Amino acid sequence: AHSEETSIAQEVAKVAPASASVVKAFNTTFPATLEAGKVSGQHLDVFIAGDSEQAKEKVSAVTAAAGLRPIDVGPLRRSRELEAIMLVVMGLQVSPEHEHFNWDTALRIFP
């Protein structure tokens, strides 16, 4: 069962066949924003977590081919943080204090 010590992605990995490589990606971007590919003229970042470097490279290639910027955040255990931060971001979308967000926001890392 899912708990604060694990993530949905980690739970999937537990029940997936041993030959499967589970990668967490695309959960930090809302669907309409992902479809647009940009927010305020900035390309979107896609945060990627997984234990297989080869699988993460494949997801990164698909991400880059879509015009998005893949960011490897490390092993699959980091998917807990990716899921948690989106709970905060989703809460902001429904907050009356942030009416202008309209579900078209995104997380981005600026160097």
Backbone atoms as SQL, in Angstrom:
CREATE TABLE atoms (id INTEGER PRIMARY KEY, chain TEXT, resi INTEGER, resn TEXT, atom TEXT, x REAL, y REAL, z REAL);
INSERT INTO atoms VALUES
  (1, 'A', 1, 'ALA', 'N', 0.833, -1.191, 0.000),
  (2, 'A', 1, 'ALA', 'CA', 0.000, 0.000, 0.000),
  (3, 'A', 1, 'ALA', 'C', 0.871, 1.246, 0.000),
  (4, 'A', 2, 'HIS', 'N', 0.377, 2.272, -0.632),
  (5, 'A', 2, 'HIS', 'CA', 1.092, 3.537, -0.723),
  (6, 'A', 2, 'HIS', 'C', 1.097, 4.221, 0.640),
  (7, 'A', 3, 'SER', 'N', 2.226, 4.808, 1.004),
  (8, 'A', 3, 'SER', 'CA', 2.337, 5.541, 2.266),
  (9, 'A', 3, 'SER', 'C', 3.280, 6.718, 2.066),
  (10, 'A', 4, 'GLU', 'N', 3.505, 7.479, 3.122),
  (11, 'A', 4, 'GLU', 'CA', 4.416, 8.621, 3.017),
  (12, 'A', 4, 'GLU', 'C', 5.859, 8.185, 2.817),
  (13, 'A', 5, 'GLU', 'N', 6.169, 6.924, 3.103),
  (14, 'A', 5, 'GLU', 'CA', 7.536, 6.437, 2.949),
  (15, 'A', 5, 'GLU', 'C', 7.821, 5.933, 1.542),
  (16, 'A', 6, 'THR', 'N', 6.812, 5.881, 0.705),
  (17, 'A', 6, 'THR', 'CA', 6.988, 5.351, -0.642),
  (18, 'A', 6, 'THR', 'C', 6.210, 6.227, -1.621),
  (19, 'A', 7, 'SER', 'N', 6.291, 5.887, -2.884),
  (20, 'A', 7, 'SER', 'CA', 5.572, 6.629, -3.920),
  (21, 'A', 7, 'SER', 'C', 4.749, 5.645, -4.742),
  (22, 'A', 8, 'ILE', 'N', 3.851, 6.183, -5.519),
  (23, 'A', 8, 'ILE', 'CA', 3.079, 5.333, -6.422),
  (24, 'A', 8, 'ILE', 'C', 4.030, 4.622, -7.386),
  (25, 'A', 9, 'ALA', 'N', 5.023, 5.330, -7.898),
  (26, 'A', 9, 'ALA', 'CA', 5.984, 4.718, -8.823),
  (27, 'A', 9, 'ALA', 'C', 6.730, 3.563, -8.161),
  (28, 'A', 10, 'GLN', 'N', 7.112, 3.723, -6.914),
  (29, 'A', 10, 'GLN', 'CA', 7.796, 2.643, -6.203),
  (30, 'A', 10, 'GLN', 'C', 6.867, 1.454, -5.992),
  (31, 'A', 11, 'GLU', 'N', 5.602, 1.721, -5.738),
  (32, 'A', 11, 'GLU', 'CA', 4.638, 0.636, -5.568),
  (33, 'A', 11, 'GLU', 'C', 4.441, -0.116, -6.880),
  (34, 'A', 12, 'VAL', 'N', 4.412, 0.606, -7.987),
  (35, 'A', 12, 'VAL', 'CA', 4.321, -0.038, -9.299),
  (36, 'A', 12, 'VAL', 'C', 5.545, -0.925, -9.522),
  (37, 'A', 13, 'ALA', 'N', 6.722, -0.418, -9.185),
  (38, 'A', 13, 'ALA', 'CA', 7.956, -1.191, -9.366),
  (39, 'A', 13, 'ALA', 'C', 7.932, -2.490, -8.560),
  (40, 'A', 14, 'LYS', 'N', 7.298, -2.467, -7.397),
  (41, 'A', 14, 'LYS', 'CA', 7.227, -3.672, -6.560),
  (42, 'A', 14, 'LYS', 'C', 6.432, -4.792, -7.218),
  (43, 'A', 15, 'VAL', 'N', 5.396, -4.435, -7.964),
  (44, 'A', 15, 'VAL', 'CA', 4.530, -5.455, -8.558),
  (45, 'A', 15, 'VAL', 'C', 4.803, -5.694, -10.044),
  (46, 'A', 16, 'ALA', 'N', 5.642, -4.887, -10.640),
  (47, 'A', 16, 'ALA', 'CA', 5.983, -5.051, -12.055),
  (48, 'A', 16, 'ALA', 'C', 6.904, -6.257, -12.223),
  (49, 'A', 17, 'PRO', 'N', 6.912, -6.838, -13.408),
  (50, 'A', 17, 'PRO', 'CA', 7.850, -7.937, -13.659),
  (51, 'A', 17, 'PRO', 'C', 9.288, -7.481, -13.413),
  (52, 'A', 18, 'ALA', 'N', 10.142, -8.396, -13.012),
  (53, 'A', 18, 'ALA', 'CA', 11.539, -8.064, -12.713),
  (54, 'A', 18, 'ALA', 'C', 12.241, -7.431, -13.907),
  (55, 'A', 19, 'SER', 'N', 11.791, -7.747, -15.105),
  (56, 'A', 19, 'SER', 'CA', 12.420, -7.204, -16.315),
  (57, 'A', 19, 'SER', 'C', 11.980, -5.771, -16.623),
  (58, 'A', 20, 'ALA', 'N', 10.979, -5.276, -15.916),
  (59, 'A', 20, 'ALA', 'CA', 10.457, -3.926, -16.182),
  (60, 'A', 20, 'ALA', 'C', 11.311, -2.861, -15.506),
  (61, 'A', 21, 'SER', 'N', 11.441, -1.744, -16.183),
  (62, 'A', 21, 'SER', 'CA', 12.113, -0.569, -15.612),
  (63, 'A', 21, 'SER', 'C', 11.062, 0.518, -15.425),
  (64, 'A', 22, 'VAL', 'N', 10.810, 0.882, -14.191),
  (65, 'A', 22, 'VAL', 'CA', 9.804, 1.902, -13.895),
  (66, 'A', 22, 'VAL', 'C', 10.490, 3.262, -13.831),
  (67, 'A', 23, 'VAL', 'N', 9.928, 4.218, -14.547),
  (68, 'A', 23, 'VAL', 'CA', 10.456, 5.581, -14.575),
  (69, 'A', 23, 'VAL', 'C', 9.313, 6.535, -14.252),
  (70, 'A', 24, 'LYS', 'N', 9.571, 7.469, -13.361),
  (71, 'A', 24, 'LYS', 'CA', 8.585, 8.503, -13.016),
  (72, 'A', 24, 'LYS', 'C', 8.906, 9.733, -13.857),
  (73, 'A', 25, 'ALA', 'N', 7.915, 10.220, -14.594),
  (74, 'A', 25, 'ALA', 'CA', 8.116, 11.415, -15.416),
  (75, 'A', 25, 'ALA', 'C', 6.757, 12.020, -15.756),
  (76, 'A', 26, 'PHE', 'N', 6.757, 13.264, -16.122),
  (77, 'A', 26, 'PHE', 'CA', 5.581, 13.984, -16.613),
  (78, 'A', 26, 'PHE', 'C', 4.524, 14.270, -15.549),
  (79, 'A', 27, 'ASN', 'N', 4.750, 13.926, -14.289),
  (80, 'A', 27, 'ASN', 'CA', 3.714, 14.182, -13.291),
  (81, 'A', 27, 'ASN', 'C', 3.777, 15.600, -12.730),
  (82, 'A', 28, 'THR', 'N', 4.801, 16.360, -13.063),
  (83, 'A', 28, 'THR', 'CA', 4.905, 17.718, -12.525),
  (84, 'A', 28, 'THR', 'C', 4.401, 18.769, -13.512),
  (85, 'A', 29, 'THR', 'N', 3.697, 18.317, -14.536),
  (86, 'A', 29, 'THR', 'CA', 3.158, 19.230, -15.537),
  (87, 'A', 29, 'THR', 'C', 1.694, 18.891, -15.771),
  (88, 'A', 30, 'PHE', 'N', 0.839, 19.880, -15.747),
  (89, 'A', 30, 'PHE', 'CA', -0.579, 19.659, -15.997),
  (90, 'A', 30, 'PHE', 'C', -0.798, 19.354, -17.479),
  (91, 'A', 31, 'PRO', 'N', -1.830, 18.587, -17.830),
  (92, 'A', 31, 'PRO', 'CA', -2.034, 18.169, -19.221),
  (93, 'A', 31, 'PRO', 'C', -2.082, 19.312, -20.238),
  (94, 'A', 32, 'ALA', 'N', -2.839, 20.350, -19.973),
  (95, 'A', 32, 'ALA', 'CA', -2.934, 21.451, -20.943),
  (96, 'A', 32, 'ALA', 'C', -1.593, 22.158, -21.109),
  (97, 'A', 33, 'THR', 'N', -0.871, 22.294, -20.013),
  (98, 'A', 33, 'THR', 'CA', 0.446, 22.924, -20.068),
  (99, 'A', 33, 'THR', 'C', 1.407, 22.048, -20.853),
  (100, 'A', 34, 'LEU', 'N', 1.340, 20.754, -20.628),
  (101, 'A', 34, 'LEU', 'CA', 2.191, 19.812, -21.348),
  (102, 'A', 34, 'LEU', 'C', 1.898, 19.856, -22.841),
  (103, 'A', 35, 'GLU', 'N', 0.631, 19.929, -23.186),
  (104, 'A', 35, 'GLU', 'CA', 0.250, 20.008, -24.592),
  (105, 'A', 35, 'GLU', 'C', 0.784, 21.289, -25.230),
  (106, 'A', 36, 'ALA', 'N', 0.718, 22.398, -24.508),
  (107, 'A', 36, 'ALA', 'CA', 1.220, 23.674, -25.030),
  (108, 'A', 36, 'ALA', 'C', 2.740, 23.657, -25.153),
  (109, 'A', 37, 'GLY', 'N', 3.414, 22.963, -24.236),
  (110, 'A', 37, 'GLY', 'CA', 4.873, 22.857, -24.295),
  (111, 'A', 37, 'GLY', 'C', 5.623, 24.023, -23.691),
  (112, 'A', 38, 'LYS', 'N', 4.918, 25.099, -23.387),
  (113, 'A', 38, 'LYS', 'CA', 5.562, 26.290, -22.828),
  (114, 'A', 38, 'LYS', 'C', 4.627, 26.966, -21.833),
  (115, 'A', 39, 'VAL', 'N', 5.230, 27.697, -20.911),
  (116, 'A', 39, 'VAL', 'CA', 4.497, 28.590, -20.016),
  (117, 'A', 39, 'VAL', 'C', 5.251, 29.907, -20.030),
  (118, 'A', 40, 'SER', 'N', 4.553, 30.977, -20.311),
  (119, 'A', 40, 'SER', 'CA', 5.170, 32.309, -20.380),
  (120, 'A', 40, 'SER', 'C', 6.389, 32.315, -21.301),
  (121, 'A', 41, 'GLY', 'N', 6.281, 31.595, -22.410),
  (122, 'A', 41, 'GLY', 'CA', 7.362, 31.560, -23.387),
  (123, 'A', 41, 'GLY', 'C', 8.527, 30.653, -23.030),
  (124, 'A', 42, 'GLN', 'N', 8.460, 29.999, -21.892),
  (125, 'A', 42, 'GLN', 'CA', 9.548, 29.122, -21.436),
  (126, 'A', 42, 'GLN', 'C', 9.183, 27.660, -21.701),
  (127, 'A', 43, 'HIS', 'N', 10.129, 26.914, -22.281),
  (128, 'A', 43, 'HIS', 'CA', 9.912, 25.479, -22.469),
  (129, 'A', 43, 'HIS', 'C', 9.786, 24.811, -21.110),
  (130, 'A', 44, 'LEU', 'N', 9.042, 23.740, -21.068),
  (131, 'A', 44, 'LEU', 'CA', 8.780, 23.041, -19.816),
  (132, 'A', 44, 'LEU', 'C', 9.917, 22.109, -19.423),
  (133, 'A', 45, 'ASP', 'N', 10.106, 21.955, -18.123),
  (134, 'A', 45, 'ASP', 'CA', 11.021, 20.962, -17.573),
  (135, 'A', 45, 'ASP', 'C', 10.215, 19.716, -17.234),
  (136, 'A', 46, 'VAL', 'N', 10.785, 18.563, -17.524),
  (137, 'A', 46, 'VAL', 'CA', 10.182, 17.288, -17.148),
  (138, 'A', 46, 'VAL', 'C', 11.168, 16.591, -16.225),
  (139, 'A', 47, 'PHE', 'N', 10.759, 16.378, -14.998),
  (140, 'A', 47, 'PHE', 'CA', 11.617, 15.747, -13.999),
  (141, 'A', 47, 'PHE', 'C', 11.463, 14.235, -14.105),
  (142, 'A', 48, 'ILE', 'N', 12.601, 13.543, -14.140),
  (143, 'A', 48, 'ILE', 'CA', 12.628, 12.103, -14.399),
  (144, 'A', 48, 'ILE', 'C', 13.360, 11.398, -13.268),
  (145, 'A', 49, 'ALA', 'N', 12.710, 10.372, -12.700),
  (146, 'A', 49, 'ALA', 'CA', 13.324, 9.571, -11.637),
  (147, 'A', 49, 'ALA', 'C', 13.229, 8.098, -12.014),
  (148, 'A', 50, 'GLY', 'N', 14.301, 7.361, -11.773),
  (149, 'A', 50, 'GLY', 'CA', 14.284, 5.929, -12.058),
  (150, 'A', 50, 'GLY', 'C', 15.602, 5.295, -11.681),
  (151, 'A', 51, 'ASP', 'N', 15.573, 3.989, -11.530),
  (152, 'A', 51, 'ASP', 'CA', 16.781, 3.260, -11.149),
  (153, 'A', 51, 'ASP', 'C', 17.577, 2.760, -12.349),
  (154, 'A', 52, 'SER', 'N', 16.977, 2.754, -13.523),
  (155, 'A', 52, 'SER', 'CA', 17.653, 2.291, -14.737),
  (156, 'A', 52, 'SER', 'C', 18.103, 3.497, -15.562),
  (157, 'A', 53, 'GLU', 'N', 19.405, 3.645, -15.710),
  (158, 'A', 53, 'GLU', 'CA', 19.928, 4.760, -16.516),
  (159, 'A', 53, 'GLU', 'C', 19.463, 4.636, -17.960),
  (160, 'A', 54, 'GLN', 'N', 19.437, 3.413, -18.480),
  (161, 'A', 54, 'GLN', 'CA', 19.009, 3.192, -19.861),
  (162, 'A', 54, 'GLN', 'C', 17.546, 3.607, -20.047),
  (163, 'A', 55, 'ALA', 'N', 16.693, 3.239, -19.118),
  (164, 'A', 55, 'ALA', 'CA', 15.275, 3.613, -19.215),
  (165, 'A', 55, 'ALA', 'C', 15.105, 5.125, -19.104),
  (166, 'A', 56, 'LYS', 'N', 15.851, 5.754, -18.200),
  (167, 'A', 56, 'LYS', 'CA', 15.755, 7.213, -18.063),
  (168, 'A', 56, 'LYS', 'C', 16.250, 7.909, -19.327),
  (169, 'A', 57, 'GLU', 'N', 17.275, 7.349, -19.972),
  (170, 'A', 57, 'GLU', 'CA', 17.765, 7.934, -21.226),
  (171, 'A', 57, 'GLU', 'C', 16.696, 7.873, -22.308),
  (172, 'A', 58, 'LYS', 'N', 15.951, 6.767, -22.365),
  (173, 'A', 58, 'LYS', 'CA', 14.870, 6.645, -23.353),
  (174, 'A', 58, 'LYS', 'C', 13.780, 7.680, -23.091),
  (175, 'A', 59, 'VAL', 'N', 13.386, 7.819, -21.841),
  (176, 'A', 59, 'VAL', 'CA', 12.359, 8.812, -21.493),
  (177, 'A', 59, 'VAL', 'C', 12.880, 10.222, -21.776),
  (178, 'A', 60, 'SER', 'N', 14.142, 10.461, -21.491),
  (179, 'A', 60, 'SER', 'CA', 14.746, 11.773, -21.769),
  (180, 'A', 60, 'SER', 'C', 14.737, 12.075, -23.258),
  (181, 'A', 61, 'ALA', 'N', 15.014, 11.068, -24.088),
  (182, 'A', 61, 'ALA', 'CA', 15.022, 11.267, -25.536),
  (183, 'A', 61, 'ALA', 'C', 13.626, 11.624, -26.045),
  (184, 'A', 62, 'VAL', 'N', 12.613, 10.938, -25.559),
  (185, 'A', 62, 'VAL', 'CA', 11.229, 11.242, -25.950),
  (186, 'A', 62, 'VAL', 'C', 10.858, 12.654, -25.494),
  (187, 'A', 63, 'THR', 'N', 11.266, 12.992, -24.288),
  (188, 'A', 63, 'THR', 'CA', 10.982, 14.315, -23.728),
  (189, 'A', 63, 'THR', 'C', 11.618, 15.410, -24.579),
  (190, 'A', 64, 'ALA', 'N', 12.891, 15.244, -24.893),
  (191, 'A', 64, 'ALA', 'CA', 13.605, 16.237, -25.699),
  (192, 'A', 64, 'ALA', 'C', 13.018, 16.338, -27.106),
  (193, 'A', 65, 'ALA', 'N', 12.629, 15.200, -27.683),
  (194, 'A', 65, 'ALA', 'CA', 12.040, 15.204, -29.023),
  (195, 'A', 65, 'ALA', 'C', 10.721, 15.973, -29.048),
  (196, 'A', 66, 'ALA', 'N', 10.059, 16.055, -27.910),
  (197, 'A', 66, 'ALA', 'CA', 8.802, 16.805, -27.807),
  (198, 'A', 66, 'ALA', 'C', 9.042, 18.293, -27.544),
  (199, 'A', 67, 'GLY', 'N', 10.311, 18.705, -27.501),
  (200, 'A', 67, 'GLY', 'CA', 10.626, 20.112, -27.271),
  (201, 'A', 67, 'GLY', 'C', 10.644, 20.507, -25.809),
  (202, 'A', 68, 'LEU', 'N', 10.713, 19.525, -24.928),
  (203, 'A', 68, 'LEU', 'CA', 10.740, 19.770, -23.490),
  (204, 'A', 68, 'LEU', 'C', 12.137, 19.480, -22.958),
  (205, 'A', 69, 'ARG', 'N', 12.435, 19.976, -21.765),
  (206, 'A', 69, 'ARG', 'CA', 13.769, 19.779, -21.196),
  (207, 'A', 69, 'ARG', 'C', 13.722, 18.692, -20.117),
  (208, 'A', 70, 'PRO', 'N', 14.364, 17.540, -20.392),
  (209, 'A', 70, 'PRO', 'CA', 14.407, 16.487, -19.378),
  (210, 'A', 70, 'PRO', 'C', 15.417, 16.819, -18.285),
  (211, 'A', 71, 'ILE', 'N', 15.028, 16.565, -17.033),
  (212, 'A', 71, 'ILE', 'CA', 15.936, 16.762, -15.904),
  (213, 'A', 71, 'ILE', 'C', 15.920, 15.488, -15.063),
  (214, 'A', 72, 'ASP', 'N', 17.057, 14.816, -15.026),
  (215, 'A', 72, 'ASP', 'CA', 17.200, 13.589, -14.243),
  (216, 'A', 72, 'ASP', 'C', 17.376, 13.977, -12.780),
  (217, 'A', 73, 'VAL', 'N', 16.425, 13.551, -11.942),
  (218, 'A', 73, 'VAL', 'CA', 16.496, 13.890, -10.519),
  (219, 'A', 73, 'VAL', 'C', 17.048, 12.746, -9.676),
  (220, 'A', 74, 'GLY', 'N', 17.415, 11.644, -10.320),
  (221, 'A', 74, 'GLY', 'CA', 18.036, 10.552, -9.585),
  (222, 'A', 74, 'GLY', 'C', 17.216, 9.281, -9.568),
  (223, 'A', 75, 'PRO', 'N', 17.424, 8.467, -8.528),
  (224, 'A', 75, 'PRO', 'CA', 16.777, 7.153, -8.460),
  (225, 'A', 75, 'PRO', 'C', 15.267, 7.250, -8.240),
  (226, 'A', 76, 'LEU', 'N', 14.608, 6.123, -8.397),
  (227, 'A', 76, 'LEU', 'CA', 13.153, 6.077, -8.287),
  (228, 'A', 76, 'LEU', 'C', 12.653, 6.558, -6.931),
  (229, 'A', 77, 'ARG', 'N', 13.444, 6.406, -5.894),
  (230, 'A', 77, 'ARG', 'CA', 13.005, 6.871, -4.570),
  (231, 'A', 77, 'ARG', 'C', 12.733, 8.373, -4.560),
  (232, 'A', 78, 'ARG', 'N', 13.315, 9.125, -5.494),
  (233, 'A', 78, 'ARG', 'CA', 13.059, 10.575, -5.591),
  (234, 'A', 78, 'ARG', 'C', 11.656, 10.870, -6.102),
  (235, 'A', 79, 'SER', 'N', 10.979, 9.857, -6.623),
  (236, 'A', 79, 'SER', 'CA', 9.605, 10.073, -7.092),
  (237, 'A', 79, 'SER', 'C', 8.677, 10.462, -5.947),
  (238, 'A', 80, 'ARG', 'N', 9.051, 10.122, -4.717),
  (239, 'A', 80, 'ARG', 'CA', 8.257, 10.567, -3.560),
  (240, 'A', 80, 'ARG', 'C', 8.194, 12.084, -3.527),
  (241, 'A', 81, 'GLU', 'N', 9.339, 12.721, -3.730),
  (242, 'A', 81, 'GLU', 'CA', 9.379, 14.186, -3.707),
  (243, 'A', 81, 'GLU', 'C', 8.626, 14.781, -4.893),
  (244, 'A', 82, 'LEU', 'N', 8.724, 14.132, -6.060),
  (245, 'A', 82, 'LEU', 'CA', 7.998, 14.635, -7.228),
  (246, 'A', 82, 'LEU', 'C', 6.490, 14.586, -6.987),
  (247, 'A', 83, 'GLU', 'N', 6.026, 13.511, -6.373),
  (248, 'A', 83, 'GLU', 'CA', 4.598, 13.414, -6.066),
  (249, 'A', 83, 'GLU', 'C', 4.195, 14.437, -5.006),
  (250, 'A', 84, 'ALA', 'N', 5.026, 14.616, -3.999),
  (251, 'A', 84, 'ALA', 'CA', 4.700, 15.540, -2.906),
  (252, 'A', 84, 'ALA', 'C', 4.652, 16.995, -3.382),
  (253, 'A', 85, 'ILE', 'N', 5.601, 17.400, -4.206),
  (254, 'A', 85, 'ILE', 'CA', 5.618, 18.800, -4.651),
  (255, 'A', 85, 'ILE', 'C', 4.381, 19.112, -5.486),
  (256, 'A', 86, 'MET', 'N', 3.883, 18.120, -6.207),
  (257, 'A', 86, 'MET', 'CA', 2.690, 18.378, -7.004),
  (258, 'A', 86, 'MET', 'C', 1.448, 18.552, -6.140),
  (259, 'A', 87, 'LEU', 'N', 1.427, 17.964, -4.966),
  (260, 'A', 87, 'LEU', 'CA', 0.311, 18.218, -4.053),
  (261, 'A', 87, 'LEU', 'C', 0.286, 19.692, -3.653),
  (262, 'A', 88, 'VAL', 'N', 1.460, 20.264, -3.449),
  (263, 'A', 88, 'VAL', 'CA', 1.557, 21.692, -3.123),
  (264, 'A', 88, 'VAL', 'C', 1.102, 22.528, -4.315),
  (265, 'A', 89, 'VAL', 'N', 1.608, 22.207, -5.505),
  (266, 'A', 89, 'VAL', 'CA', 1.272, 22.972, -6.706),
  (267, 'A', 89, 'VAL', 'C', -0.228, 22.871, -7.004),
  (268, 'A', 90, 'MET', 'N', -0.803, 21.689, -6.864),
  (269, 'A', 90, 'MET', 'CA', -2.242, 21.533, -7.102),
  (270, 'A', 90, 'MET', 'C', -3.049, 22.338, -6.095),
  (271, 'A', 91, 'GLY', 'N', -2.588, 22.386, -4.858),
  (272, 'A', 91, 'GLY', 'CA', -3.265, 23.196, -3.851),
  (273, 'A', 91, 'GLY', 'C', -3.268, 24.669, -4.210),
  (274, 'A', 92, 'LEU', 'N', -2.189, 25.135, -4.812),
  (275, 'A', 92, 'LEU', 'CA', -2.128, 26.536, -5.240),
  (276, 'A', 92, 'LEU', 'C', -3.138, 26.825, -6.345),
  (277, 'A', 93, 'GLN', 'N', -3.394, 25.843, -7.198),
  (278, 'A', 93, 'GLN', 'CA', -4.316, 26.048, -8.318),
  (279, 'A', 93, 'GLN', 'C', -5.741, 26.309, -7.840),
  (280, 'A', 94, 'VAL', 'N', -6.109, 25.738, -6.711),
  (281, 'A', 94, 'VAL', 'CA', -7.484, 25.880, -6.216),
  (282, 'A', 94, 'VAL', 'C', -7.607, 26.921, -5.110),
  (283, 'A', 95, 'SER', 'N', -6.514, 27.566, -4.772),
  (284, 'A', 95, 'SER', 'CA', -6.526, 28.571, -3.717),
  (285, 'A', 95, 'SER', 'C', -7.130, 29.877, -4.225),
  (286, 'A', 96, 'PRO', 'N', -8.076, 30.468, -3.487),
  (287, 'A', 96, 'PRO', 'CA', -8.638, 31.751, -3.909),
  (288, 'A', 96, 'PRO', 'C', -7.599, 32.868, -3.926),
  (289, 'A', 97, 'GLU', 'N', -6.489, 32.665, -3.255),
  (290, 'A', 97, 'GLU', 'CA', -5.423, 33.667, -3.248),
  (291, 'A', 97, 'GLU', 'C', -4.630, 33.680, -4.552),
  (292, 'A', 98, 'HIS', 'N', -4.800, 32.646, -5.369),
  (293, 'A', 98, 'HIS', 'CA', -4.041, 32.529, -6.619),
  (294, 'A', 98, 'HIS', 'C', -4.980, 32.243, -7.788),
  (295, 'A', 99, 'GLU', 'N', -5.990, 33.044, -7.941),
  (296, 'A', 99, 'GLU', 'CA', -6.995, 32.819, -8.980),
  (297, 'A', 99, 'GLU', 'C', -6.418, 32.858, -10.388),
  (298, 'A', 100, 'HIS', 'N', -5.296, 33.517, -10.573),
  (299, 'A', 100, 'HIS', 'CA', -4.716, 33.662, -11.910),
  (300, 'A', 100, 'HIS', 'C', -3.937, 32.428, -12.368),
  (301, 'A', 101, 'PHE', 'N', -3.784, 31.411, -11.524),
  (302, 'A', 101, 'PHE', 'CA', -2.987, 30.242, -11.912),
  (303, 'A', 101, 'PHE', 'C', -3.701, 29.384, -12.957),
  (304, 'A', 102, 'ASN', 'N', -4.983, 29.122, -12.800),
  (305, 'A', 102, 'ASN', 'CA', -5.799, 28.451, -13.817),
  (306, 'A', 102, 'ASN', 'C', -5.247, 27.133, -14.350),
  (307, 'A', 103, 'TRP', 'N', -4.552, 26.382, -13.559),
  (308, 'A', 103, 'TRP', 'CA', -4.042, 25.062, -13.948),
  (309, 'A', 103, 'TRP', 'C', -3.089, 25.116, -15.139),
  (310, 'A', 104, 'ASP', 'N', -2.513, 26.255, -15.417),
  (311, 'A', 104, 'ASP', 'CA', -1.563, 26.340, -16.531),
  (312, 'A', 104, 'ASP', 'C', -0.189, 26.792, -16.050),
  (313, 'A', 105, 'THR', 'N', 0.187, 26.337, -14.872),
  (314, 'A', 105, 'THR', 'CA', 1.502, 26.650, -14.329),
  (315, 'A', 105, 'THR', 'C', 2.424, 25.445, -14.521),
  (316, 'A', 106, 'ALA', 'N', 3.694, 25.644, -14.236),
  (317, 'A', 106, 'ALA', 'CA', 4.666, 24.554, -14.347),
  (318, 'A', 106, 'ALA', 'C', 5.839, 24.832, -13.418),
  (319, 'A', 107, 'LEU', 'N', 6.542, 23.785, -13.064),
  (320, 'A', 107, 'LEU', 'CA', 7.783, 23.925, -12.299),
  (321, 'A', 107, 'LEU', 'C', 8.932, 24.020, -13.290),
  (322, 'A', 108, 'ARG', 'N', 9.863, 24.912, -13.021),
  (323, 'A', 108, 'ARG', 'CA', 11.017, 25.068, -13.916),
  (324, 'A', 108, 'ARG', 'C', 12.237, 25.368, -13.070),
  (325, 'A', 109, 'ILE', 'N', 13.355, 24.797, -13.473),
  (326, 'A', 109, 'ILE', 'CA', 14.640, 25.053, -12.829),
  (327, 'A', 109, 'ILE', 'C', 15.403, 26.059, -13.688),
  (328, 'A', 110, 'PHE', 'N', 15.797, 27.149, -13.088),
  (329, 'A', 110, 'PHE', 'CA', 16.599, 28.139, -13.801),
  (330, 'A', 110, 'PHE', 'C', 18.036, 28.031, -13.325),
  (331, 'A', 111, 'PRO', 'N', 18.972, 27.856, -14.261),
  (332, 'A', 111, 'PRO', 'CA', 20.388, 27.732, -13.861),
  (333, 'A', 111, 'PRO', 'C', 20.946, 29.044, -13.334);
